[in-house]
């Protein structure tokens, strides 16, 4: 399965997308691939970033064990047929 919507790269990002990427780098330490895709619709991306931070980042309120979160990511990827 290939990606149907291409993500916005750092070099292509401008305006709201660039602001989102900078915020993501501050909160998550990187820009997630899904956020790069959602940046085509900045309103959705603005909602997504705090949600992901709250679920995944202990400093933002995540209470689950990091190993359990990583296992959930791996299992979800496997079920969706991701190759990486």
Secondary structure, DSSP 8 states (H G I E B T S, - for coil): ---SS----TTT--THHHHHHHHHHHHHSS--HHHHHHTTSHHHHHHHHHHHHHHH-GGGT--S-HHHHHHHHHHHHHHTT---
